[in-house]
Amino acid sequence: MCRLFALTSRDPVSPMRAIDALNVMKEGHDGSGVGLYLGGLGGPFEDLKDHPILSGIFTEAGLRRLDEYMAGQGFEIRHAVRFAPRSDPPAGTPRRGTYAAIAYECPAAWDELADDERGRRLVRTRLALRAEGEQTGDMMVFSFWPDTIMIKEVGDPLEMGAYLELGREELHARRILAQGRQNTNYAINLYACHPFFIEGVATMTNGENTAFVPIREYLMSRGVEGYSGYQSDSEVFTHIAHFSTRRLGLDIRAYKHVITPLSDDEMRQHPDREFLQSLKRSCRKLIIDGPNCVIGCLPDGTMFMVQDRKKLRPGVVGGDPASGVFAFSSEICGLNAAIPDRDKSKDFQPMHLDTAIVGPDCREVVQCSQNDPLPLQR
Amino acid sequence: MLTERPVTPATLGVKDLPWQIKWDIATCTNCGRCTAVCPVSAIEFGVFRKREIIAPMGLQARPSNTFSVYHGIRQRTDPAYACIGCAMCNMVCPNNAIEPVRQYDSTTLEFHNNRGGQPRTRGGRRNSGESLLDQIKFIRISMLTDPALDAGRHEFDMRTLLGRVLSPEDELRCQRENGWKPPVREIYPLVIGGMSFGALSPNMWEGLQMGVAYLNEELGMPVRMCTGEGGCPPRLLRSRFLKYVILQIASGYFGWDEIIHAIPEMKEDPCAIEIKYGQGAKPGDGGLLMWYKVNKLIAAIRGVPVGVSLPSPPTHQTQYSIEESVAKMIQSMSMAWGFRVPVYPKISASSTSLAVLNNLVRNPYAAGLAIDGEDGGTGAAYNVSMNHMGHPIASNLRDCYKALCVAGAQNEIPLIAGGGIGKHGNLAANAAALIMLGASMVQIGKYVMQAGAGCVGSEKDRCNVCNIGVCPKGITSQDPRIYRRLDPEQVAERVVDFYLAFDTELRKVFAPLGRSTSLPIGMSDGLGIGDRDVAERLDIKYVI
């Protein structure tokens, strides 16, 4: 089983804080890998908010080909963090080369483009690099989006933290999603490691998705660039979140209605029943059966947690409004490790109807039930 | 009987017949029940002469003969009266003194069932015991990677959607703009397929309707039943129970004058309209109700004269192209009910199914596609059509579902699969396999007759006389002396029984797969089969 830990903070914090929390929850995961999403970046990227950052792992040849490719496309490097570990990797982790996060200036021709089109082109560039890397084996690309860094590697999270020196200030971030296990349900592959990311939407998931194949087929037939890959059955949760919020324009509170709609009896009492019934029918192929706990982050920095319909996975949210730090954790011990001085009576464990949301201002945990009215769809 | 029987090319002996009557003189009481019940008069009361030679010991006395007679059962050997193996004789015999026995090496009749140049016609379905669906296994069992669900404890939503479902984008746009949305019904995924009033006896029909009404109103299971092409009793058309009925229109339009005229008086809309273009049991052939069964009641409901055979043409005669056949007819039928009722075509599985489907994807009024495989049943057809025409359902359904996935319309057009589901009694397993291959729901007919009313027909060429109105159980007969054997109340009870059992079994399949909140339509990763070619063709796992 995976263990998940997410931090959202007013001020940038070290990713090691999340990794330490994962380590506390080690009894619940096998320590086979680590995946990190970093958003709301501090450090050198603080002033480069509009510049897409390419995250990935490259060999020497891969780096050269990356530079050639990006230059050919008209991208110019604005700032690059390239980290090649000097020490030997821990047992079980291969020596791969350079872990890079490179911020680019987009080609001048993109200036006139609408945001949607710019987004599509960034996804297209990432997919092209990934496809090339899969052929040559010299690059892996996890994200290419403004204010976003993703790191994935095989190995124990704490050892990886030390090996990759993840406590560096240039990696400090306000939004951190951390996950402590390689996907072992299918073939081991770094692309199968959570969190997953598309156009500003990142999620990670605990549990197995039994409805994976029909959902994957449905997403792949939506005609959206980037709905591909699917080395992990959890990647569909990211794409459903993207589909719901970006493509359909729904509020994140509707996400739970897409993946785990209300039963008819519950819906009958709901003020938005007509809308919800339409949503349930038209998004029927996106219904999950769990068992899953999903933690995600949206482009505006909103973080959320939802559970499957039967609430078969653990999950807790809590934090400290005074210091502006909140965390979403698989287990309370992880939360205790990361934010020991919070008011524990305010901790919230979302149940089968709930969505827990912490806005980018990090002031409070907003609890939404599926029984509540949906304000934005009226 | 003549002492010297003429032996002609068409002379058959009992040994030439597939079903041979085994009769026990010692236990027979000559009560005559067997000969009275036999639907095809295959047996008759016989007077047999017997000669006994008495040869005393020694050389003095000469041997002598005595002649006696005894009474018993004689099996007729004229092909027109060949035993059909229904075993009603055995069922009514007080002493179990008689039974038909199948002789698989007795095949002569198969070469002589075309007397007078008339090819054999019959009811039933393809006489083949093979069932691909029975070989499919459910292999993705949740255990440790995720907890399996509990079929008895967790909430299950087993309903499916019948009707054109809009894409999420269009649905939200309609919601915003208050636009027209195609009608969609939430129904139980096991539908009683089209068996007409006429093909079935009034008692059978009444029993099915009562069973369906009970399932809906007392047990909350939204089960639907299709009328088949034979109209609908006027009182049902004007009752609130019409909402449980799918009205079928086919190329003969039987009964549609009555239906159209009843529209202003309908209290409820029907569940849906099924336009039948083809039937799995006899693709390319129209419906057929033979004259034996067209009595006064049937004639009145269908709007035809009494005592004439009622063949529906193989195609809808008023149309000449796929666009006309499908698009215009769907639109016309939709318009008749003010676009409030889903309308979908039913075709026989065929290598042309994809062409029909592609047409439907572009038709915003098409509410689904029913595909009937080669193992579907029928009340009457030529033997050659039933045994040799048609396409298996599994690969045809799978191709159609995958085509929908490519078009992105897999949630928009429900596929309804039929033909051979529960052929060997494995109703839930077969239905679950088809759902996971891509069907939104399945249709059954033969199983309903077998489980609901004790139909004795089988794929071993047993009985299969639905076409001539002599059904020994009264299921497909229009003769009140025969169909009074069938109590509608008891049929209704059996329908409820098998639906409840099916529901439990379906949960027992889906729960271990970790699915309960929506039907696992297209969840093909959960299926496996021990045949590499089939696995490749259906895109499921090869397991041995």
Interface residues (C-beta under 8 A of the other chain):
Chain A: N185 G207 E208 T210 A211 F212 V213 P214 E217 Y218 M220 S221 R222 G223 F243 R247 L248 G249 T260 P261 S263 E274 F275 S278 L279 R281 S282 C283 R284 K285 I287 I288 D289 G290 P291 R309 K310 L312 Q377
Chain B: R140 S142 T145 D146 P147 L149 H154 E155 D157 L161 V165 L166 S167 P168 E169 D170 E171 L172 C174 Q175 K181 V184 C405 V406 A407 G408 Q410 N411 L513 G514 R515 S516 T517 S518 P520 I521 G522 M523 S524 D525
